[in-house]
Amino acid sequence: MKPQASKWRKSSYSGENGGDCIELADLATVVGVRDSKDPEGPCLGVTRADFAAVTEVIKRG
């Protein structure tokens, strides 16, 4: 999956030091996830339900 004209966002918690970060994009039917250090690389498409479930697990620790 390699979407062309998407607006990718990086967490505001990410520093500007080029650390390990992911970027997210609203790709209409899925949430796109990619490595911020490799924006031309591959992209993972995750359903909104699965993304919400993962986010909840992360929030709980």
N, C-alpha and C positions, 0 to 999 in steps of 0.2 A: 504494500500500500504506500503510495507516494503522492499525497495531495499537493496541488499546485498553489492555489491562492487562499490559503488559510491564515488566519491571524493566530499566531502561536504566542502563548503566555508562559512566563516563568514565575514561580512563586516569589512573592515579595520578601520571603524569608531567605531567599538565595542571595548570597553575597556577589559582589562584582569581581571576585578573585578567580573566577573560572573553575570553580569546584564541580563536584558531581551533582548535576542538576538535570531534571527532566523538564520538558515543555509540554503544554497541553493545548489542544485546539478543538473547537466545536466543529465537527465535520458533518453536521446535519443528523445523520443516523447513528453516529458513534462518537466517542471521545478519542481524539488522536493523541498518542503519547510518543515522544521522541527524545533522544539524547541531545541536550543543548550544545554539546561540544561537536556534534555531527549533524547539523541541520539538513544536510543533503542526503543523509543516510536513511535507513529504513524507519518506518513509522508503524506503530502498533495501533490497531483500531479496537477499542473496547466498548461494549454496550454501556449505555448510561446506567443501567441497573447494576452491572458488574462493577463499574467504576465507583458508584455510590457505596456498594458493599465493601470494597477494598478501602475506601476512604474512611468508613466507619470503623473498620478493624484497626487502621493506623491511628485514628484519634483515641481509641481505647487503650492503645499501647500494647 
